[in-house]
Amino acid sequence: MPSSTSPHPDQRGIEPHPDRPRNLMTDEIDYAPHPEHSLPISPSRTAIQQHIIALYCGSASEDDMNVYAEQAVYDDPFSYCDTRYKIAGQWYGIPKLFSKSETLATEVTSSTDHELVWKQRQRYTFRGIGASKMEDSLVSLRLEGTDPQEKVVYHKDMWNEKDYDHGGLGALMKKVNGDKLTGITRPPEGL
C-alpha cells in the first residue's frame, strides 16, 4: 500500500516495460500503427482504450478521467504525474495548446493480465499558428483490478522510439510540469 508521502515508492516496479514493437517484414523497431494487425481485446479493455484516446483528442471529461486510479502515474516525454488530479492537469491542457488533436490510427500490440499496449498515431494542430505535428508513440497501460473494474495505475507514453529515465534535469522538469500544470489548466477539484 502506498504511503501518504510517496504514492509510488516502487515506481519502477509498476511501470510498464513493453517489448519494442517490430515491423513484421523487416524486424526493425516500428512505432507506426498498422490497424489491420491489431489484437482483439475485451469490451472492457476497448472501453478503457476509447477513454484514453478521447483524452488524447482533447475530451478531458470526468468520465474519461475515471479510468485512472486515484494514485495513478502518467509518464511521457514532458511530464510525470503521480495522482489522477495531476494527470487531469495534463489532459485539460490539450485544448489550450492545440486547436485540434486527432488520433489517426491505433494498433493493439499486447493485452496481458495487467497491461494493455498499443501503437498510436496522433496529429496535433497548434492553436494560433495552425501548424500540425504528427507523432507515433507506444502507449502502455499498467492495469489493476478485475474486469470490468480495472483501473489504470501507470500510463506510459513513449515517443520517437525512446524510453525515458527518471533521473537528472529532464526528470526534474517533467516532475515540475506534472506538479504545476493544474494551476494553469484548472481541472475539476473532485478528480
C-alpha positions as CSV (number, residue, x, y, z in Angstrom):
1,M,0.0,0.0,0.0
2,P,1.4,3.4,-0.9
3,S,2.4,5.7,1.9
4,S,0.9,9.2,2.2
5,T,4.3,10.9,1.4
6,S,5.2,8.8,-1.6
7,P,2.3,7.4,-3.6
8,H,4.6,5.1,-5.6
9,P,7.7,4.1,-3.6
10,D,8.3,1.3,-6.1
11,Q,7.6,3.3,-9.3
12,R,9.9,1.1,-11.5
13,G,8.1,-2.0,-10.1
14,I,4.7,-0.9,-11.5
15,E,6.0,1.0,-14.6
16,P,5.2,-0.9,-17.8
17,H,8.2,-2.0,-19.9
18,P,6.7,-3.4,-23.1
19,D,8.7,-5.0,-25.8
20,R,9.6,-2.6,-28.6
21,P,7.2,-3.2,-31.4
22,R,8.8,-4.5,-34.6
23,N,7.9,-4.5,-38.2
24,L,6.8,-8.0,-39.2
25,M,8.6,-7.7,-42.6
26,T,11.9,-6.0,-41.6
27,D,12.2,-6.8,-37.9
28,E,13.1,-3.2,-37.3
29,I,11.6,-1.2,-34.4
30,D,8.4,0.3,-35.7
31,Y,6.1,2.7,-33.8
32,A,3.8,3.3,-36.8
33,P,0.4,1.7,-36.2
34,H,-0.9,-0.9,-38.6
35,P,-4.6,-1.3,-37.6
36,E,-5.0,-4.4,-39.6
37,H,-2.6,-6.2,-37.3
38,S,-4.3,-5.0,-34.1
39,L,-5.0,-7.7,-31.5
40,P,-8.6,-8.2,-30.4
41,I,-9.4,-7.0,-26.8
42,S,-12.3,-7.5,-24.4
43,P,-15.2,-4.9,-24.4
44,S,-13.9,-3.5,-21.0
45,R,-10.4,-3.1,-22.4
46,T,-11.9,-1.5,-25.5
47,A,-13.7,1.0,-23.3
48,I,-10.5,1.8,-21.4
49,Q,-8.7,2.4,-24.7
50,Q,-11.5,4.6,-26.0
51,H,-11.5,6.8,-22.9
52,I,-7.7,7.2,-23.2
53,I,-8.0,8.1,-26.9
54,A,-10.7,10.6,-26.1
55,L,-8.3,12.3,-23.7
56,Y,-5.6,12.4,-26.4
57,C,-8.2,14.1,-28.6
58,G,-8.9,16.8,-26.0
59,S,-12.0,15.4,-24.3
60,A,-10.8,15.8,-20.7
61,S,-14.1,14.7,-19.3
62,E,-14.5,13.4,-15.8
63,D,-15.9,10.2,-17.2
64,D,-12.8,9.7,-19.3
65,M,-10.5,10.6,-16.3
66,N,-12.2,8.0,-14.1
67,V,-10.3,5.2,-15.9
68,Y,-7.4,6.2,-13.7
69,A,-6.9,5.1,-10.1
70,E,-6.6,8.0,-7.7
71,Q,-2.9,7.3,-7.2
72,A,-2.1,6.6,-10.9
73,V,1.1,7.7,-12.7
74,Y,1.3,9.4,-16.1
75,D,4.7,9.4,-17.7
76,D,5.5,11.0,-21.1
77,P,8.5,13.0,-22.6
78,F,7.3,16.2,-21.0
79,S,5.6,15.3,-17.7
80,Y,5.5,12.9,-14.8
81,C,2.3,13.0,-12.7
82,D,1.6,10.8,-9.7
83,T,-2.1,11.4,-9.0
84,R,-5.3,11.4,-11.1
85,Y,-5.7,15.1,-10.4
86,K,-2.2,15.9,-11.7
87,I,-2.9,13.7,-14.7
88,A,-6.1,15.7,-15.4
89,G,-3.9,18.8,-15.5
90,Q,-2.1,17.4,-18.5
91,W,-5.3,16.4,-20.3
92,Y,-7.1,19.6,-19.6
93,G,-4.2,21.4,-21.2
94,I,-4.6,19.7,-24.6
95,P,-7.4,22.1,-25.8
96,K,-5.4,25.1,-24.5
97,L,-2.3,24.2,-26.6
98,F,-3.9,22.6,-29.7
99,S,-6.9,23.7,-31.8
100,K,-7.2,20.0,-32.8
101,S,-5.8,16.7,-31.7
102,E,-6.7,13.7,-33.8
103,T,-6.0,10.0,-33.3
104,L,-5.3,8.8,-36.9
105,A,-4.6,5.2,-36.2
106,T,-4.0,2.6,-33.4
107,E,-2.8,-0.9,-33.2
108,V,-3.1,-3.0,-30.1
109,T,0.2,-4.9,-29.7
110,S,-0.3,-6.6,-26.3
111,S,-3.1,-7.3,-23.8
112,T,-2.0,-9.3,-20.8
113,D,-3.4,-9.8,-17.3
114,H,-2.1,-6.4,-16.2
115,E,-1.1,-4.5,-19.3
116,L,-2.6,-3.0,-22.4
117,V,-0.3,-1.7,-25.1
118,W,-0.9,0.0,-28.4
119,K,0.8,2.0,-31.1
120,Q,-0.8,5.3,-31.8
121,R,-0.5,8.0,-34.5
122,Q,-1.6,11.4,-33.3
123,R,-1.8,14.7,-35.2
124,Y,-1.6,17.8,-33.1
125,T,-2.6,21.2,-34.6
126,F,-1.1,24.1,-32.6
127,R,-3.5,26.8,-31.5
128,G,-2.9,30.2,-33.1
129,I,-0.4,29.1,-35.7
130,G,-2.2,26.3,-37.4
131,A,0.9,24.2,-37.9
132,S,0.5,20.4,-37.3
133,K,2.8,17.8,-36.0
134,M,2.3,14.1,-36.3
135,E,3.7,11.7,-33.6
136,D,3.8,7.9,-33.5
137,S,4.0,6.6,-29.9
138,L,3.7,3.5,-27.9
139,V,1.0,3.8,-25.2
140,S,1.4,1.3,-22.3
141,L,-1.1,1.0,-19.5
142,R,-0.5,-1.0,-16.3
143,L,-3.9,-2.1,-15.0
144,E,-5.1,-3.2,-11.6
145,G,-8.4,-4.7,-10.6
146,T,-10.6,-7.2,-12.2
147,D,-12.6,-6.9,-15.4
148,P,-14.8,-4.8,-15.7
149,Q,-13.5,-2.7,-12.7
150,E,-9.9,-2.4,-14.0
151,K,-8.2,1.0,-13.4
152,V,-5.1,2.4,-15.0
153,V,-2.3,2.7,-12.4
154,Y,0.5,3.6,-14.8
155,H,0.2,5.3,-18.2
156,K,3.4,5.5,-20.1
157,D,3.6,7.2,-23.5
158,M,6.9,6.7,-25.4
159,W,7.6,8.9,-28.4
160,N,10.3,8.6,-31.0
161,E,11.1,5.0,-30.0
162,K,12.7,6.2,-26.8
163,D,12.2,5.1,-23.2
164,Y,12.6,7.9,-20.7
165,D,14.5,7.6,-17.5
166,H,13.6,9.2,-14.2
167,G,16.9,10.9,-13.2
168,G,18.7,14.2,-13.8
169,L,17.5,17.6,-15.1
170,G,15.0,16.1,-17.6
171,A,13.2,14.2,-14.8
172,L,13.1,17.4,-12.6
173,M,11.5,19.3,-15.5
174,K,8.9,16.5,-16.0
175,K,8.1,16.5,-12.3
176,V,7.7,20.3,-12.1
177,N,5.4,20.2,-15.2
178,G,3.3,17.5,-13.7
179,D,3.1,19.2,-10.3
180,K,2.4,22.7,-11.5
181,L,0.2,22.4,-14.7
182,T,-3.0,22.0,-12.7
183,G,-2.6,25.6,-11.6
184,I,-2.9,26.7,-15.2
185,T,-5.3,24.2,-16.7
186,R,-7.6,24.0,-13.6
187,P,-9.2,20.6,-13.8
188,P,-12.2,19.9,-11.5
189,E,-11.1,19.5,-7.9
190,G,-13.2,16.3,-7.5
191,L,-10.8,14.3,-9.7
